[in-house]
Amino acid sequence: MERMMAQGKAEIEQQAAGWVEWIHGHVHDTETAARFDRWIEADPRHVDAFAHMSALWEAGALTRALATCMARNDNEGAEPPARSETQDQPESTDREQTPRAARPPRPGRLANLTFRPKTWARAVAGLAAALVLMLAYPALHDHFFEDVDYATRIGQSRLVALQDGTRIRLGGATRLHVRITPWSRHVTMARGLAFFDVAHERTRTFAVSAGETRVQVLGTAFDVELLDDDAQQVRVYRGRVRVGHAGNSWTLPAGSGLFVSGQLAKRLTGIEGQGPDWMQGWFDAQDTPLAQLLERINRTSPVPVMLAHPELGELRISGRLRLSSTQDAIDVICASQGLRHYRKGGAIVLAR
């Protein structure tokens, strides 16, 4: 029984090493990513093994230990190719239970360290620092995973710092879900507006889903606004992002943006500064429909603002509005569009 458990552990570690190798050195195609998802969810031991292998990969001691071992092997003379441990032997029970479609790519760099007994023995000293670090953090699982909901009330702003160093500023009436794993970073926005200052990582991309729009980056600063079920807006302040919507994709450099609604896509220009003005209570309208402008105002206004007639929502507004003051914003809108406003049932109503 103990031998079977040891073989199962070695098999899982080998699979985990293969996945770490793939994540750090290959293009992440959709089919292989789906295989990885199936593998990581199949057994809790897969999660732990992947976390351990990821920690070893990131540790500087790994590279130094491998370099030392390779040098020693060269000094002793060339060794014959290592015979596969499974050659001419029946596969273990664990392997038979693993579907072929869920098996990881063949491990390389970590395999040299983890599964060749002679190399492993020689690398123990070099890996001591990494192993001590791992033992010092028994809650390794919590360090690698984050699965949290964040929300704000009307008029509230909130700054969230994620475990990877990314900072998210949530605007009023915003709700989103953050999921961070050793292989991905993903935010799903249910409503509202958020600014993302993403920590750069070499391997894990950072993706934001808002309605039908998906934004993917490696490290940059941008905001995403979910205007309604059909309309979303992205503006880039640093770096570069790729936006996908309705089967199309756009690459947006800093200083640009994109508004999408159904099949309509409109490029935005003149995006300046290190972050959006809405974090300071301002908004620069650029031919913005009044209905969308009221959506923004109502995220901060203590009193809801409504339209007397739905067709007024098609009016276009341009100019700089102070959304932190509902009355000031309404005065600018009414003056520019020839509208009036009045109180009704605890709301402010705009009418001709």
Order of alpha helices (4+ residues) and beta strands (2+ residues): alpha-alpha-alpha-alpha-alpha-alpha-alpha-alpha-beta-beta-beta-beta-beta-beta-beta-beta-beta-beta-beta-beta-beta-beta-alpha-beta-beta-alpha-beta-beta
